[in-house]
Amino acid sequence: VGQLKAGKSVCSGTIISAKADGVLSSTQLVCRSPLASTADSHFSMVDVSLNGGVVYQRLYGPTCTDGACPVMFFYYALPLISALVPQLGPETGLTVVTINGVGFMGQKTAATPTGFKNTVTRCKFGEKESSTTTTGVTTPVRFITDSSISCVAPPQPAFDERGCGDAPRPACMRVQVSLNGLDSDFTLPEMGSVYTYHRQPELTGAPQPSAGPTTGGTVITLTGKGFAPSGLLRCRFYVGNYQNDTVAVYLSATQVSCPVPRVPDEQLVDIAISLNSQDFSPYILPKLFKYFPAPKVFSAAPAGGPAESVGVAFVKGEGFLDTQHVKCRVGTVISVGIYINSTYIKCLIPQAQPKVYSTSVLSLGVITPEILPDDFVAQSVQSQPLEVSLDGQIFSSSKIAYTYYISPEVKVIAPSQGAKTAAAVVAVLSGSSFRNDFGGPYCRFGGVGTTRAVFLSDRTIMCAVPPVPLGKRVLVEISINGQEYESHKTAPYIFYGMAPALRSATLSSTYQEIKMMFDVNTNRGTLSGDFACSKVLSFAPSDLDLALTSAQRAALGNAPTAEAALQALFGFGAFCRFSNNQTLAIVTGARPTFTTANNVTLAPGKLMRGNELTYFSSGRVIVSPPASAMALQAVLTGPQQIGRCDPLVVDGAGSTGGAG
């Protein structure tokens, strides 16, 4: 090992003799070392006898005066190989492989003066030796310590898709070592670690992301082919006249990731990859990663937003680039960023707290309560730092604040309803958490009529009610910053349209229907088919007095029901139905009593317009005779004979016409 340490301090006294293999000259002979007397590594003094062992030279001890003796021979245990660093390299060879193990020895040189004379360490990768001839390197094998040596891998064909398996194959070579340079004394192949040859990996396409700040740290993903898992996977960045390597992470046979290093200034750099941190592939990405100066943030507008809703802020700064990886971060939550120009980025502000819905809003059933995702991160309702990132990873450090505030709540609106076309109506909103330090407050009614509210206190504001095209019930929306409107903690406001007007009631030419016409389509009172007229009609006592005899009127009583009164007017079995959305028909029954002087009266709270929320239709009109009345045709029937004192009963039910 260059620094031998004796295991024993005395000689064993054992003598082993072996016949010389031959005499080469008067100064050289060949001896084969005999089997050692012990398995331990040890020195043996070599002596020569020319007469079969009767007399030895004994040129050692006190008789050795010229310094050339004693001649020593070292018996060693075969070295054990434990690991190779790296364990793989390109098929072009020339990778410097460090072989770790135990029991290595060095040759005596100026660098290792305590090494052994006439000793050459050799390495083999499979059947191919690491030599000057195979590698072109003057000293392909170097002694490092008693536990490591280095060997230059010779070129060999790359591995195939079958892998190495247990037995050596052309691409996966067992490494062997000989400490004395003899072919016969190489370590056994099965005791050697496997070294794998590979084809150089290729990089294709641009890195993702393809830009990052000069401060470094951006983790990029490289795409290509021929990647292999390795603890020595490296990315190299060619920065000016020097290279900077970073540790890469194997993702798949076609993808790896690695952080980019810090650079002094803005520039485009080349990128290469190595599977063993030594041999970098010639297939590089030329000038496909851009370094840019770290961006700066100056302000955000608005500077705050509701904690219970997602918001938007326009961030002003400098050094912004459209990298397709723009991100924003509020507090600890990263969100979407949209590049506008070199000085503006639009940031999606994440929701900081779950929504708390008011009872009035939930009771209306117009809002579906939100379900937050499992990865939702709640943040405190306070100022949080707002930063931007152009690579989606490394964020600015400007420490601009974005303030989350408590969402305002509306408990009472006065008035809470009005005509849809009303002008100059002001509603007073009472509640909590109103504020005027972020540009607002503002009001909006169902998304219509944005107006600036009059701030009275944190509990009261006043809002102008806008006209709307259609009558409907809407939620009043409040915005503190003029941008994010919220309605989950407010109250409803009802806009009413004009009620449909009853224009006429005309008796049909067959005297079987009264057609009631409205000026617009109605909602039919949500009725369909045939139904009792009392569902949409009412009556006035004067109508009964006009149509009925005193006996009939008395029979109804002083407070008849609507159904009984309408049956008396329009005949027994009379019913109503809508011919269309604008026409209500009264189908008369048996023995109606009404005349064209009678009124028809709408029941209150039954009919409104068909396409919007309106006031209910009301009123009454006189029944008009048919436009073209049928001529009277009297048909009278009765008995041919009666008794002298019997009444004569004549039935005119078969008659037609007569205009009522």
C-alpha positions in Angstrom: 0.0 0.0 0.0 3.1 2.1 0.1 3.0 2.2 3.9 3.2 -1.4 5.0 2.4 -2.2 8.6 3.9 -5.4 9.9 1.5 -7.9 11.4 4.3 -9.6 13.3 7.6 -8.3 14.7 9.5 -11.7 14.5 10.2 -14.1 11.7 8.3 -17.3 11.5 11.4 -19.3 10.7 9.5 -21.2 8.0 11.5 -22.1 4.9 9.8 -23.0 1.6 11.9 -24.3 -1.3 10.9 -24.4 -5.0 12.8 -25.5 -8.0 13.8 -22.7 -10.4 11.9 -22.7 -13.7 15.1 -21.9 -15.7 18.3 -20.0 -16.0 18.1 -17.1 -18.4 21.7 -15.9 -18.1 24.5 -15.7 -15.6 22.6 -12.8 -14.0 19.0 -13.9 -14.3 17.0 -17.0 -13.5 13.2 -17.6 -13.3 11.5 -18.8 -10.1 7.8 -19.6 -9.5 6.7 -18.4 -6.1 5.6 -21.4 -4.0 2.4 -21.6 -2.0 2.7 -19.4 1.0 3.0 -20.9 4.4 0.2 -18.6 5.8 -2.8 -16.8 4.4 -1.8 -13.5 5.9 0.0 -10.9 3.8 3.7 -11.1 4.7 7.2 -10.6 3.4 9.6 -13.4 2.5 13.3 -13.2 2.0 14.4 -14.8 -1.3 17.7 -16.9 -1.4 19.2 -19.0 -4.1 21.0 -22.3 -4.1 22.9 -23.6 -7.1 23.3 -27.1 -5.8 19.8 -28.2 -5.0 19.5 -26.6 -1.6 22.7 -27.9 0.0 24.2 -24.4 0.2 22.4 -21.1 0.1 24.0 -17.7 -0.4 22.5 -16.3 2.8 23.0 -12.7 1.6 21.0 -11.1 4.3 21.6 -9.9 7.8 25.2 -8.8 8.8 26.7 -10.3 5.6 24.6 -7.9 3.4 26.8 -4.9 3.1 26.1 -3.3 -0.3 22.5 -2.3 0.3 21.2 -4.5 -2.5 19.9 -7.2 -0.2 18.1 -8.8 1.3 15.8 -9.5 -1.7 12.3 -9.5 -0.4 9.1 -10.9 -1.9 5.6 -9.9 -0.6 2.8 -12.3 -0.4 -0.6 -10.5 -0.4 -4.2 -11.5 -0.2 -6.2 -10.7 -3.4 -7.7 -7.2 -3.1 -11.5 -7.0 -2.6 -13.5 -4.6 -4.9 -16.5 -3.0 -3.2 -17.6 -0.2 -5.4 -17.0 1.7 -8.6 -17.3 5.5 -8.9 -18.9 6.1 -11.4 -20.5 2.8 -12.2 -21.2 3.8 -15.8 -19.7 5.7 -18.7 -20.1 6.4 -22.4 -19.1 3.9 -25.0 -16.3 6.3 -26.1 -14.5 5.4 -22.9 -11.9 7.6 -21.1 -14.0 7.8 -18.0 -11.8 7.9 -14.9 -13.2 5.2 -12.6 -12.3 5.1 -9.0 -12.2 1.5 -7.7 -12.9 1.3 -4.0 -12.0 -1.8 -1.9 -9.3 -3.1 0.4 -5.8 -4.5 -0.1 -4.5 -2.3 -2.9 -0.7 -1.7 -3.3 1.3 0.9 -5.2 4.3 0.8 -7.3 7.5 2.4 -5.9 7.8 5.8 -7.5 8.8 9.3 -6.5 5.2 9.9 -5.4 5.0 6.6 -3.5 8.5 5.9 -2.3 7.3 3.2 0.1 5.7 1.2 -2.7 7.0 -2.0 -4.4 9.7 -2.3 -7.0 9.0 -4.0 -10.3 5.2 -4.0 -9.7 2.6 -2.7 -12.1 -1.1 -2.4 -11.2 -3.5 -3.3 -14.0 -7.2 -3.1 -14.6 -9.5 -4.9 -17.0 -13.1 -4.0 -18.0 -14.4 -7.3 -19.1 -11.7 -8.7 -21.4 -10.4 -5.3 -22.4 -7.5 -3.8 -20.4 -7.1 -0.2 -19.4 -3.8 0.6 -21.0 -2.0 3.3 -22.9 -2.8 1.5 -26.1 -6.6 1.2 -25.5 -7.1 4.6 -23.9 -4.3 6.8 -25.2 -3.6 7.9 -21.7 0.1 7.8 -20.5 -0.8 6.5 -17.0 -4.2 4.9 -17.2 -4.0 3.2 -13.8 -3.1 5.2 -10.7 -2.6 4.1 -7.1 -4.5 6.4 -4.6 -4.6 4.7 -1.2 -4.7 1.1 0.1 -8.5 1.3 -0.4 -8.7 2.9 -3.8 -7.1 3.1 -7.2 -8.3 4.8 -10.4 -8.5 3.3 -13.9 -9.4 4.9 -17.2 -12.2 2.9 -18.9 -11.3 1.8 -22.4 -13.9 2.3 -25.2 -16.5 -0.5 -25.5 -19.9 -0.9 -27.3 -22.9 0.5 -25.5 -25.4 -1.6 -23.6 -28.5 -3.0 -25.2 -32.1 -3.0 -23.9 -31.7 -6.3 -22.2 -29.7 -4.9 -19.3 -26.8 -6.6 -17.6 -28.2 -9.5 -15.8 -26.0 -11.7 -13.6 -23.4 -12.7 -16.2 -21.1 -10.3 -18.0 -22.4 -9.1 -21.3 -20.7 -6.9 -24.0 -21.9 -3.7 -22.4 -21.8 -4.6 -18.7 -18.3 -5.5 -17.7 -16.9 -7.0 -14.5 -13.9 -5.0 -13.4 -10.7 -7.0 -12.4 -7.5 -5.8 -10.9 -3.9 -7.3 -10.9 -1.5 -5.8 -8.3 1.7 -7.3 -9.8 1.0 -6.9 -13.5 0.7 -10.6 -14.2 -2.2 -12.0 -16.2 -2.5 -14.9 -13.9 -3.0 -12.8 -10.8 -6.1 -10.7 -11.7 -9.0 -10.8 -9.3 -11.8 -13.3 -10.1 -14.4 -11.8 -12.5 -17.3 -12.8 -10.2 -15.7 -10.8 -7.4 -15.6 -7.6 -9.5 -18.2 -4.8 -9.6 -20.1 -4.2 -12.8 -19.3 -1.2 -15.0 -22.0 -0.3 -17.6 -21.4 1.4 -20.9 -24.0 3.7 -22.4 -24.7 5.8 -25.4 -24.5 9.5 -24.7 -28.0 10.9 -23.8 -29.5 13.5 -26.1 -31.3 16.7 -25.1 -34.3 17.8 -27.2 -36.6 20.7 -27.0 -36.4 23.7 -24.7 -36.0 23.4 -21.0 -39.1 24.1 -18.9 -39.2 26.7 -17.7 -36.8 28.3 -20.2 -35.9 31.4 -18.2 -35.0 32.3 -14.7 -33.5 35.0 -12.5 -29.7 35.6 -12.4 -29.9 34.7 -8.7 -30.3 31.0 -9.8 -32.3 28.3 -8.1 -34.9 27.8 -10.8 -35.5 24.0 -11.2 -35.8 23.2 -14.9 -37.0 20.0 -16.6 -35.0 18.7 -19.5 -36.5 16.4 -22.1 -34.6 14.0 -24.3 -33.7 10.3 -24.5 -31.2 7.9 -23.1 -31.4 9.1 -19.5 -30.6 6.6 -16.7 -30.9 6.7 -12.9 -27.6 7.6 -11.3 -26.4 9.3 -8.2 -23.9 11.2 -10.3 -26.4 12.7 -12.8 -25.4 16.3 -13.5 -26.4 19.3 -15.6 -23.8 21.6 -17.0 -24.4 25.3 -17.7 -21.8 27.0 -20.0 -21.7 30.5 -18.6 -19.2 32.7 -20.5 -15.8 31.0 -20.4 -16.5 28.7 -17.5 -18.9 25.8 -16.7 -21.1 25.3 -13.7 -22.5 21.9 -12.8 -25.5 21.2 -10.7 -27.0 17.9 -9.3 -29.7 16.5 -11.5 -32.7 14.3 -10.5 -33.8 11.4 -12.7 -37.5 11.5 -13.5 -37.8 9.0 -16.4 -35.9 7.8 -19.4 -36.9 11.0 -21.2 -36.8 13.6 -18.4 -34.5 14.9 -15.7 -34.6 18.0 -13.6 -31.9 20.2 -12.1 -31.5 23.7 -10.5 -29.8 26.4 -12.5 -26.7 28.1 -10.9 -26.3 31.8 -10.1 -24.8 33.9 -12.9 -23.4 37.5 -12.8 -25.6 39.0 -15.5 -28.4 38.6 -18.0 -27.5 36.1 -20.7 -28.4 33.0 -22.8 -26.6 29.8 -21.8 -25.9 26.3 -23.3 -26.9 23.2 -21.3 -25.4 19.7 -21.3 -26.0 16.6 -19.3 -23.9 13.8 -17.9 -24.9 10.5 -16.4 -21.7 10.1 -14.3 -20.7 13.8 -13.5 -17.7 13.3 -15.7 -18.5 12.7 -19.3 -21.0 15.3 -20.6 -23.0 14.6 -23.7 -22.1 16.4 -26.9 -25.8 16.8 -27.6 -26.3 20.2 -25.9 -29.2 22.7 -25.8 -27.6 25.8 -27.4 -28.7 29.2 -25.9 -32.1 27.9 -24.9 -32.1 29.1 -21.3 -32.3 32.8 -20.6 -31.2 34.5 -17.4 -33.0 37.7 -16.6 -32.5 40.3 -13.8 -34.8 39.6 -10.8 -38.1 41.4 -11.2 -39.2 44.1 -8.7 -42.7 44.9 -7.5 -43.6 48.5 -6.7 -47.4 48.5 -5.9 -50.7 46.6 -6.3 -54.1 47.9 -7.3 -56.3 47.4 -5.5 -54.1 47.0 -2.4 -56.6 44.8 -0.6 -59.6 42.5 -1.1 -62.2 40.4 0.7 -60.8 37.4 2.6 -63.8 35.2 1.7 -63.6 35.6 -2.1 -61.1 35.2 -4.9 -59.8 38.6 -6.2 -57.6 40.2 -8.8 -54.8 42.7 -8.4 -52.8 44.5 -11.0 -49.2 44.5 -9.9 -46.9 47.3 -11.1 -43.1 46.8 -11.2 -40.2 46.4 -13.6 -38.3 43.7 -15.4 -41.4 41.6 -16.2 -41.2 39.1 -19.1 -43.7 36.9 -20.8 -42.1 33.5 -19.9 -45.4 31.5 -19.9 -44.6 30.6 -16.3 -45.6 33.8 -14.5 -46.9 33.2 -11.0 -48.0 35.3 -8.1 -47.8 34.6 -4.4 -49.9 36.1 -1.6 -48.6 35.1 1.8 -47.7 31.5 1.3 -50.2 30.6 -1.5 -49.1 30.6 -5.1 -51.7 31.6 -7.7 -52.0 32.4 -11.4 -50.2 35.4 -12.9 -50.9 36.9 -16.3 -48.3 39.0 -18.1 -49.6 42.3 -19.5 -46.4 44.2 -20.3 -42.9 44.8 -18.9 -44.4 46.8 -16.0 -47.7 45.1 -15.3 -48.8 41.7 -14.2 -52.4 40.6 -13.4 -52.5 38.5 -10.3 -55.3 36.2 -9.2 -55.6 36.8 -5.4 -56.5 33.5 -3.7 -59.3 33.2 -1.2 -58.0 33.4 2.4 -61.0 32.2 4.4 -64.1 30.0 3.8 -67.3 31.9 2.9 -69.7 32.4 5.8 -73.2 32.7 4.3 -76.0 34.8 5.8 -79.2 33.2 6.7 -81.3 35.4 4.4 -79.1 34.4 1.4 -79.3 30.7 2.2 -83.1 30.8 2.7 -83.6 32.2 -0.9 -81.8 29.1 -2.4 -80.3 31.3 -5.1 -76.7 30.5 -4.1 -75.0 27.1 -3.9 -72.6 27.1 -0.9 -69.1 26.6 -2.1 -67.1 23.4 -1.5 -63.4 24.2 -1.0 -60.8 21.9 -2.5 -58.9 19.6 -0.1 -55.7 21.5 -0.7 -57.2 24.9 0.3 -54.8 26.9 2.5 -56.4 29.4 4.9 -54.5 32.6 5.7 -55.0 35.2 8.4 -57.2 38.2 7.7 -54.4 40.7 7.6 -51.7 42.2 5.3 -49.8 39.5 3.4 -46.7 40.0 1.2 -47.5 40.0 -2.6 -44.7 38.8 -4.9 -44.3 37.7 -8.5 -42.3 35.1 -10.2 -41.4 34.9 -13.9 -40.3 31.2 -13.8 -43.0 30.0 -11.5 -40.5 29.2 -8.7 -38.2 32.1 -7.6 -40.3 35.0 -6.4 -39.4 38.7 -6.0 -38.5 40.0 -2.6 -40.1 43.5 -2.7 -42.3 42.9 0.3 -45.3 44.8 -1.1 -48.4 44.2 1.1 -51.8 43.0 0.0 -54.4 43.4 2.8 -57.2 40.9 3.3 -60.3 42.4 5.0 -63.4 40.9 6.5 -66.2 40.6 3.9 -69.0 43.2 4.6 -72.5 41.9 5.7 -75.8 43.5 4.8 -78.6 42.7 7.3 -81.4 45.2 6.4 -82.3 47.1 3.2 -84.8 49.9 3.4 -86.8 50.0 1.1 -86.3 46.4 0.0 -88.5 46.6 -3.1 -89.7 49.0 -5.8 -90.7 49.5 -9.4 -88.1 48.5 -12.0 -88.3 51.9 -13.7 -88.2 54.0 -10.6 -85.7 56.9 -10.5 -84.0 58.6 -7.6 -84.6 55.8 -5.1 -82.0 55.5 -2.4 -81.8 52.4 -0.2 -80.2 52.4 3.2 -78.1 49.3 3.9 -77.5 48.4 7.5 -75.0 45.7 8.5 -71.3 45.4 9.5 -67.7 45.6 8.3 -68.3 48.5 5.8 -65.1 50.5 5.2 -63.9 53.3 2.9 -60.1 52.9 2.9 -59.8 50.9 -0.4 -61.6 53.2 -2.8 -65.1 52.1 -2.0 -67.7 51.1 -1.0 -69.7 50.4 -4.1 -73.1 48.8 -4.6 -74.5 46.7 -7.4 -78.0 45.2 -7.7 -77.8 41.7 -9.3 -74.8 42.7 -11.4 -76.5 45.9 -12.7 -76.0 49.6 -11.9 -72.6 49.9 -10.2 -72.7 53.0 -8.1 -70.5 54.5 -5.4 -72.1 54.2 -2.0 -72.3 56.9 0.5 -70.3 55.7 3.5 -71.9 56.7 6.8 -70.2 54.3 9.2 -68.9 50.8 9.4 -72.5 49.7 9.9 -74.4 51.9 7.5 -74.1 52.9 3.8 -76.6 54.4 1.3 -76.9 53.2 -2.3 -78.8 54.6 -5.3 -81.2 52.0 -6.7 -80.8 51.8 -10.5 -83.6 51.1 -13.1 -83.5 47.6 -14.5 -85.0 46.2 -17.7 -86.9 43.3 -16.1 -88.6 42.8 -12.8 -86.8 40.3 -10.6 -85.5 39.6 -7.2 -81.8 40.2 -6.9 -79.1 40.1 -4.3 -77.4 43.4 -3.4 -73.7 43.2 -4.0 -71.1 45.2 -2.0 -67.5 45.9 -3.0 -65.1 47.6 -0.7 -62.3 47.9 -3.3 -64.5 48.6 -6.4 -63.5 45.4 -7.9 -64.5 42.3 -5.9 -68.3 42.3 -5.4 -69.8 39.9 -2.8 -73.4 38.8 -2.3 -73.1 35.8 0.1 -73.6 38.0 3.2 -76.2 40.4 1.8 -80.0 40.7 1.5 -82.4 40.7 -1.5 -84.0 43.7 -3.3 -87.1 43.1 -5.4 -87.7 45.0 -8.7 -91.3 44.9 -9.9 -92.5 45.4 -13.5 -95.8 46.7 -14.6 -98.8 44.4 -14.0 -100.6 43.0 -17.1 -103.7 45.1 -17.8 -107.1 43.5 -18.4 -108.4 45.2 -21.6 -111.7 43.5 -22.4 -114.1 40.6 -21.7 -116.2 39.7 -24.8 -118.9 37.2 -25.1 -118.4 34.7 -27.9 -120.8 34.5 -30.8 -121.9 31.1 -29.5 -122.6 32.5 -26.1 -120.6 29.7 -24.6 -117.4 31.6 -23.6 -116.3 35.0 -22.3 -112.9 35.8 -23.6 -110.8 38.0 -21.3 -107.9 39.8 -23.1 -104.8 41.2 -21.5 -102.4 43.7 -23.0 -99.3 41.4 -22.6 -98.6 37.8 -21.9 -99.3 36.6 -18.4 -97.8 33.8 -16.3 -101.3 32.1 -16.4 -101.1 32.2 -12.6 -98.9 29.1 -12.9 -102.2 27.2 -13.8 -102.7 24.8 -16.7 -105.7 23.0 -18.3 -109.2 23.5 -17.0 -109.6 25.0 -13.5 -112.2 26.6 -11.2 -112.7 30.2 -12.1 -112.4 31.2 -8.4 -108.6 30.6 -8.8 -108.3 33.8 -10.9 -111.6 35.6 -10.6 -113.5 37.3 -7.9 -116.9 39.1 -7.8 -118.6 42.2 -6.6 -122.0 42.1 -4.7 -123.4 44.5 -7.3 -122.7 41.9 -10.1 -124.9 39.4 -8.2 -127.6 42.1 -7.6 -127.7 42.9 -11.3 -127.9 39.3 -12.6 -129.9 37.4 -10.0 -133.5 37.5 -8.9 -134.2 38.4 -5.3 -134.9 34.8 -4.6 -131.7 33.6 -6.2 -129.7 36.3 -4.4 -131.3 35.3 -1.1 -130.4 31.7 -1.7 -126.7 32.5 -1.9 -126.7 34.2 1.5 -125.0 37.3 2.6 -121.4 36.1 2.2 -121.2 33.6 -0.6 -117.9 32.0 -1.5 -116.3 33.1 -4.7 -116.9 29.7 -6.2 -120.6 29.7 -5.4 -121.0 33.3 -6.6 -119.2 32.6 -9.9 -121.3 29.4 -10.5 -124.4 31.5 -10.0 -123.3 34.1 -12.5 -121.7 31.9 -15.2 -123.8 28.7 -14.8 -123.5 25.5 -13.0 -120.4 23.6 -14.2 -118.7 26.8 -15.5 -114.9 26.7 -15.5 -111.9 28.7 -16.8 -108.9 28.0 -19.0 -106.2 29.9 -20.8 -106.5 29.9 -24.6 -103.0 31.4 -24.7 -100.8 33.5 -22.4 -102.8 36.6 -23.2 -106.4 35.2 -23.2 -108.4 33.8 -20.3 -111.6 32.1 -21.3 -114.7 31.6 -19.0 -116.6 28.6 -20.3 -120.2 29.0 -19.2 -122.3 26.3 -17.6 -126.0 25.5 -17.3 -128.4 28.4 -16.8 -126.0 31.3 -16.5 -127.5 34.5 -15.2 -125.0 37.2 -16.2 -125.8 39.8 -18.9 -123.7 42.0 -21.0 -124.1 44.6 -18.3 -122.2 42.5 -15.8 -118.5 43.0 -14.9 -115.8 40.3 -14.6 -113.4 41.0 -11.7 -109.8 39.7 -11.3 -108.9 38.1 -8.0 -106.0 39.9 -6.3 -102.5 38.4 -6.2 -103.0 35.8 -9.0 -101.7 37.0 -12.4 -98.5 38.8 -13.4 -96.5 39.1 -16.6 -95.1 35.9 -18.0 -91.4 36.9 -18.5 -90.6 38.8 -15.3 -91.5 39.5 -11.7 -94.2 42.2 -11.8 -97.0 43.6 -9.7 -100.2 41.5 -9.7 -102.9 42.3 -12.2 -106.2 43.7 -10.9 -109.4 45.4 -12.0 -112.7 44.6 -13.7 -114.3 45.2 -17.1 -117.9 45.0 -18.4 -118.8 41.9 -20.5 -119.2 43.0 -24.1 -121.7 41.4 -26.5 -120.3 39.4 -29.3 -119.1 41.4 -32.3 -121.5 39.5 -34.6 -124.5 38.2 -32.6 -126.4 35.2 -33.9 -130.1 35.9 -34.9 -132.7 34.8 -32.4 -134.2 31.4 -33.2 -136.8 30.6 -30.6 -137.5 27.0 -30.0 -140.3 26.4 -27.5 -141.5 23.0 -26.3 -144.4 22.0 -24.0 -147.2 19.5 -23.5 -150.0 19.2 -26.0 -152.7 19.0 -23.4 -152.9 19.9 -19.7 -155.6 19.8 -17.0 -158.0 22.7 -16.5 -156.2 23.8 -13.3 -152.6 22.7 -14.2 -149.9 25.4 -15.1 -148.6 25.6 -18.6 -144.8 24.9 -18.6 -143.0 26.0 -21.8 -139.3 25.2 -22.2 -137.2 27.6 -24.3 -133.8 25.9 -23.7 -133.5 24.9 -27.3 -133.5 28.5 -28.5 -130.3 30.1 -29.9 -129.1 33.6 -30.7 -130.6 36.7 -29.2 -127.4 38.6 -28.2 -127.7 37.4 -24.6 
